[in-house]
Amino acid sequence: MDNKPILYGVVGFVLGVAITIFTANNAVNTNNTGMMGGTGMGSSMEEMMESMNGKTGENFDRAFIDAMTIHHQGAIEMAKEAKQSAGRAEIKSMADDIIVAQTNEIEMMQQWRSQWRY
């Protein structure tokens, strides 16, 4: 069984969390609360999770697509940085794979949003 998709998914998730923490910390330190509401480091991921709380059906689906798109965009940005700054070819190669996979998933979610008229 090829475990690459699982590995890339996990790595993408970890990268997304790291970007979220960095973004939250930066927003708090610059008084740019934006999505965080000024609650501190890590709250962006918490807010994404909270955006789905209590929702079911299409309301949940829409909230999931919105939160996951933000999450994937963060992973893409972190992977782009890895392509520029990483010292190991393995990390740069994984960054390429993450960019492709996460971009494809964002495009799929955007198509669903359009098809489902969200």
CYANA upper distance limits for C-alpha pairs under 8 A (distance plus 0.5 A):
  3 ASN  CA      7 LEU  CA      6.66
  4 LYS  CA      8 TYR  CA      6.50
  5 PRO  CA      9 GLY  CA      6.52
  6 ILE  CA     10 VAL  CA      6.68
  7 LEU  CA     11 VAL  CA      6.57
  8 TYR  CA     12 GLY  CA      6.32
  8 TYR  CA     94 MET  CA      7.97
  8 TYR  CA     97 ASP  CA      7.94
  8 TYR  CA     98 ILE  CA      6.81
  9 GLY  CA     13 PHE  CA      6.60
 10 VAL  CA     14 VAL  CA      6.68
 11 VAL  CA     15 LEU  CA      6.51
 12 GLY  CA     16 GLY  CA      6.49
 12 GLY  CA     72 HIS  CA      8.00
 12 GLY  CA     75 ALA  CA      6.13
 12 GLY  CA     98 ILE  CA      6.80
 12 GLY  CA    102 GLN  CA      8.24
 13 PHE  CA     17 VAL  CA      6.70
 13 PHE  CA     71 HIS  CA      8.39
 13 PHE  CA     75 ALA  CA      7.70
 14 VAL  CA     18 ALA  CA      6.70
 15 LEU  CA     19 ILE  CA      6.67
 15 LEU  CA     74 GLY  CA      8.05
 15 LEU  CA     75 ALA  CA      5.70
 15 LEU  CA     78 MET  CA      6.88
 15 LEU  CA     79 ALA  CA      8.16
 16 GLY  CA     20 THR  CA      6.55
 16 GLY  CA     71 HIS  CA      6.06
 16 GLY  CA     72 HIS  CA      7.08
 16 GLY  CA     73 GLN  CA      8.45
 16 GLY  CA     74 GLY  CA      5.70
 16 GLY  CA     75 ALA  CA      4.85
 16 GLY  CA     78 MET  CA      7.99
 17 VAL  CA     21 ILE  CA      6.66
 17 VAL  CA     45 MET  CA      7.66
 17 VAL  CA     71 HIS  CA      8.24
 18 ALA  CA     22 PHE  CA      6.65
 19 ILE  CA     23 THR  CA      6.43
 19 ILE  CA     74 GLY  CA      6.22
 19 ILE  CA     75 ALA  CA      7.42
 19 ILE  CA     78 MET  CA      7.05
 20 THR  CA     24 ALA  CA      6.48
 20 THR  CA     42 GLY  CA      6.99
 20 THR  CA     44 SER  CA      6.66
 20 THR  CA     45 MET  CA      7.00
 20 THR  CA     71 HIS  CA      8.22
 20 THR  CA     74 GLY  CA      7.49
 21 ILE  CA     25 ASN  CA      6.52
 21 ILE  CA     41 MET  CA      6.12
 21 ILE  CA     42 GLY  CA      5.30
 21 ILE  CA     43 SER  CA      8.38
 21 ILE  CA     44 SER  CA      8.01
 22 PHE  CA     26 ASN  CA      6.52
 22 PHE  CA     41 MET  CA      8.16
 23 THR  CA     27 ALA  CA      6.48
 24 ALA  CA     28 VAL  CA      6.67
 24 ALA  CA     33 THR  CA      8.49
 24 ALA  CA     36 MET  CA      7.09
 24 ALA  CA     40 GLY  CA      6.86
 24 ALA  CA     41 MET  CA      5.36
 24 ALA  CA     42 GLY  CA      6.46
 24 ALA  CA     43 SER  CA      7.24
 24 ALA  CA     44 SER  CA      6.79
 25 ASN  CA     29 ASN  CA      6.59
 25 ASN  CA     40 GLY  CA      7.09
 25 ASN  CA     41 MET  CA      5.37
 25 ASN  CA     42 GLY  CA      8.13
 26 ASN  CA     30 THR  CA      6.57
 26 ASN  CA     32 ASN  CA      8.40
 27 ALA  CA     31 ASN  CA      6.27
 27 ALA  CA     32 ASN  CA      5.05
 27 ALA  CA     33 THR  CA      5.82
 27 ALA  CA     34 GLY  CA      7.84
 27 ALA  CA     36 MET  CA      8.20
 27 ALA  CA     38 GLY  CA      8.14
 28 VAL  CA     32 ASN  CA      6.71
 28 VAL  CA     33 THR  CA      6.60
 28 VAL  CA     38 GLY  CA      6.48
 28 VAL  CA     39 THR  CA      8.31
 28 VAL  CA     40 GLY  CA      6.53
 28 VAL  CA     41 MET  CA      7.90
 31 ASN  CA     38 GLY  CA      7.99
 32 ASN  CA     38 GLY  CA      8.25
 33 THR  CA     37 GLY  CA      5.55
 33 THR  CA     38 GLY  CA      5.21
 34 GLY  CA     38 GLY  CA      8.24
 35 MET  CA     44 SER  CA      7.17
 35 MET  CA     47 GLU  CA      8.50
 36 MET  CA     40 GLY  CA      7.75
 36 MET  CA     43 SER  CA      6.38
 36 MET  CA     44 SER  CA      5.80
 36 MET  CA     47 GLU  CA      7.75
 39 THR  CA     43 SER  CA      6.77
 42 GLY  CA     46 GLU  CA      7.21
 43 SER  CA     47 GLU  CA      6.38
 44 SER  CA     48 MET  CA      6.71
 45 MET  CA     49 MET  CA      6.76
 46 GLU  CA     50 GLU  CA      6.50
 47 GLU  CA     51 SER  CA      6.43
 48 MET  CA     52 MET  CA      7.62
 48 MET  CA     67 ALA  CA      5.80
 49 MET  CA     53 ASN  CA      7.32
 49 MET  CA     67 ALA  CA      8.24
 51 SER  CA     63 ALA  CA      6.75
 51 SER  CA     67 ALA  CA      8.24
 52 MET  CA     60 PHE  CA      6.20
 52 MET  CA     63 ALA  CA      6.15
 52 MET  CA     64 PHE  CA      7.01
 55 LYS  CA     59 ASN  CA      6.20
 55 LYS  CA     60 PHE  CA      5.23
 56 THR  CA     60 PHE  CA      5.17
 56 THR  CA     61 ASP  CA      7.99
 57 GLY  CA     61 ASP  CA      6.74
 58 GLU  CA     62 ARG  CA      6.54
 59 ASN  CA     63 ALA  CA      6.78
 60 PHE  CA     64 PHE  CA      6.44
 61 ASP  CA     65 ILE  CA      6.67
 62 ARG  CA     66 ASP  CA      6.71
 62 ARG  CA    113 ARG  CA      7.92
 62 ARG  CA    118 TYR  CA      7.05
 63 ALA  CA     67 ALA  CA      6.62
 64 PHE  CA     68 MET  CA      6.32
 65 ILE  CA     69 THR  CA      6.40
 65 ILE  CA    109 MET  CA      6.64
 65 ILE  CA    113 ARG  CA      8.23
 66 ASP  CA     70 ILE  CA      7.04
 67 ALA  CA     71 HIS  CA      6.73
 68 MET  CA     72 HIS  CA      6.50
 69 THR  CA     73 GLN  CA      6.60
 69 THR  CA    106 ILE  CA      6.25
 69 THR  CA    109 MET  CA      7.95
 70 ILE  CA     74 GLY  CA      6.84
 71 HIS  CA     75 ALA  CA      6.98
 72 HIS  CA     76 ILE  CA      6.72
 72 HIS  CA    102 GLN  CA      6.17
 72 HIS  CA    103 THR  CA      8.13
 72 HIS  CA    106 ILE  CA      7.49
 73 GLN  CA     77 GLU  CA      6.81
 73 GLN  CA    102 GLN  CA      8.05
 73 GLN  CA    103 THR  CA      8.41
 73 GLN  CA    106 ILE  CA      8.44
 74 GLY  CA     78 MET  CA      6.78
 75 ALA  CA     79 ALA  CA      6.59
 75 ALA  CA     98 ILE  CA      8.07
 75 ALA  CA     99 ILE  CA      8.25
 75 ALA  CA    102 GLN  CA      7.99
 76 ILE  CA     80 LYS  CA      6.66
 76 ILE  CA     98 ILE  CA      7.32
 76 ILE  CA     99 ILE  CA      5.68
 76 ILE  CA    102 GLN  CA      7.19
 76 ILE  CA    103 THR  CA      7.99
 77 GLU  CA     81 GLU  CA      6.91
 78 MET  CA     82 ALA  CA      6.77
 79 ALA  CA     83 LYS  CA      6.72
 79 ALA  CA     92 LYS  CA      8.50
 79 ALA  CA     95 ALA  CA      5.09
 79 ALA  CA     96 ASP  CA      7.69
 79 ALA  CA     98 ILE  CA      7.20
 79 ALA  CA     99 ILE  CA      6.97
 80 LYS  CA     84 GLN  CA      7.05
 80 LYS  CA     95 ALA  CA      7.31
 80 LYS  CA     96 ASP  CA      8.48
 80 LYS  CA     99 ILE  CA      8.04
 81 GLU  CA     85 SER  CA      6.47
 81 GLU  CA     86 ALA  CA      8.35
 82 ALA  CA     86 ALA  CA      5.46
 82 ALA  CA     91 ILE  CA      7.47
 82 ALA  CA     92 LYS  CA      6.63
 82 ALA  CA     95 ALA  CA      6.78
 83 LYS  CA     91 ILE  CA      8.06
 83 LYS  CA     92 LYS  CA      5.25
 83 LYS  CA     93 SER  CA      8.37
 83 LYS  CA     95 ALA  CA      6.59
 83 LYS  CA     96 ASP  CA      7.83
 84 GLN  CA     92 LYS  CA      8.49
 86 ALA  CA     91 ILE  CA      7.00
 86 ALA  CA     92 LYS  CA      6.88
 87 GLY  CA     91 ILE  CA      8.27
 88 ARG  CA     92 LYS  CA      7.09
 89 ALA  CA     93 SER  CA      6.49
 90 GLU  CA     94 MET  CA      6.62
 91 ILE  CA     95 ALA  CA      6.51
 92 LYS  CA     96 ASP  CA      6.83
 93 SER  CA     97 ASP  CA      6.93
 94 MET  CA     98 ILE  CA      6.60
 95 ALA  CA     99 ILE  CA      6.65
 96 ASP  CA    100 VAL  CA      6.86
 97 ASP  CA    101 ALA  CA      6.56
 98 ILE  CA    102 GLN  CA      6.28
 99 ILE  CA    103 THR  CA      6.32
100 VAL  CA    104 ASN  CA      6.63
101 ALA  CA    105 GLU  CA      6.79
102 GLN  CA    106 ILE  CA      6.64
103 THR  CA    107 GLU  CA      6.70
104 ASN  CA    108 MET  CA      6.67
105 GLU  CA    109 MET  CA      6.65
106 ILE  CA    110 GLN  CA      6.62
107 GLU  CA    111 GLN  CA      6.69
108 MET  CA    112 TRP  CA      6.77
109 MET  CA    113 ARG  CA      6.60
110 GLN  CA    114 SER  CA      6.74
111 GLN  CA    115 GLN  CA      6.53
112 TRP  CA    116 TRP  CA      6.27
113 ARG  CA    117 ARG  CA      6.31
113 ARG  CA    118 TYR  CA      5.58
114 SER  CA    118 TYR  CA      6.89
